[in-house]
Amino acid sequence: MKHLAIVLSVAGLAFSLPAHAQDAKAGAGAVKSGGCLKCHSVSAEKDGPAYKAVAAKYKGQADAQAKLTQFISGHQGGAKLGDKSKDAAAYILAQ
């Protein structure tokens, strides 16, 4: 029974990884079309922090995606991503 629980857990993880990758892929388009790259870049500091620095800040936090999605949704800076905020957060955290 214990082995079955482990197998089911691993199978669930395997099915969730492609969805996360797809969110990150959609997020790449969202940050580009949303104008985020005017102030941010993947690796260089601009007016806003680099996405790699943001990903490092949230690394290891279980609720990183939720926190970053909330921040992006309420971001007062420039781009407004609306329902694409979750995808943008996935993309940033993947850096």
N, C-alpha and C positions, 0 to 999 in steps of 0.2 A: 504494500500500500504506500509506503514511504517513497519507493522508487517511482510509482505512478505519479505522485505529487510533484516530484522533481522533473519528470518527463513533461508533464503538463505545463509546469512553470517555464521550462526552456522553450517549449513549443509556443507558448504565449509571447515570450520575448522575441522569438524569431518573427512572428507575425507583426509585432509592433514596430520593429526596426524599419522596415520599408516605409511605413506611414510617416515616421519621423523624418526619414530621408526625403520623402516627397514634400513634407512641410518645409524643409530647408530649401529645397529646389524652388518651390513656389515663393518662398521668402526672398530668394535672390532677385526674382523678378519684381517683387513688391517694393524692396528697398530701392531698386533702380527706377522703377516707374513712379514711385512715390516721392522722389527727389531727396531721399535720405543721404545720397552720396555727395550732395552739395556740402554738407557739414561733417560727414563721417567717411571713413575709408576702412578697408579691412585691416590694414596693418599700420597705418600712419595716423598720428594725431592731427586733426584739423581743428575746426571750431568746436567739434564734438569729439568724444573719445573714439579710438579705433575699436572696431568690432572684436579684435583679438583681445584687447584689454578688458572689454566688457565680458567676454566669455570667460576670461581668467578670473574676474571678480566673482562670477556666479558659479564657478566650477565646484562640483561636489555638493551643491545645495539641491535637495530633493525638489524644492518648489521653485527652482530657477526659472523654468518656462512660464509659470503663472506670474511670478513677480515681474519678469521682463515684459511679458505681454501687457500687464497692467500699466507699467511705466510707459510703454510705447503708445498705448491707447490714450493715455492722458497727457502725452508729451506736448508741451506748450511751445516748443521750438519752431518747427516749420512744417514738415510733412505730416499729413493726417492719413493713416493707413486704414482706419476703420476695422472692418472684419478681416483684414489681412495682417493685423498685428501679431496674431499667434504664429503665422508663417514666418514673419520677419524675425520674431524672437527665436524660432527654431534655427533660422539661418545664422543669426548672430551667435547663438550658443554653439553652433557647429564649427565655428572658426578656431 
